[in-house]
Amino acid sequence: MAKVCEITGKRPMTGHNVSHSKAHTKRRFMPNLQEKSFASTVLGQNYRLRLTTNAMRTIDKFGGLDEFMKNVKNRNTKAFSPSATRLRKLILKRTTAEAAKETPAAAE
């Protein structure tokens, strides 16, 4: 399983351990990945995503998975995994369909 965040695209970085004698040895800096289940009220089911804690905080800031997917700008979706992109398209399609149903009722 790849160590990549499905939302931010963060992946392991490389660097050096530097000892007291200044000897450099290779090391990897791993992203803080967690598997978390998010409930989508629009789609009516739970989705499990593998995210960094930074991405989880961003989703919470937006008010949940549905609000995040609706409000994130297109230029920021380049790092999305294929499954996250598919999920975003489903949420956008469902919300636009619900908005279209509500619009004629509000005009009456």
Secondary structure, 3 states (H helix, E strand, C coil): CCCCCCCCCCCCEEEEEECCCCCEEEEEECCCEEEEEEEECCCCEEEEEEEEHHHHHHHHHHCCHHHHHHHCCHHHHCCCCHHHHHHHHHHHHHHHHHHHHHHHHHHC
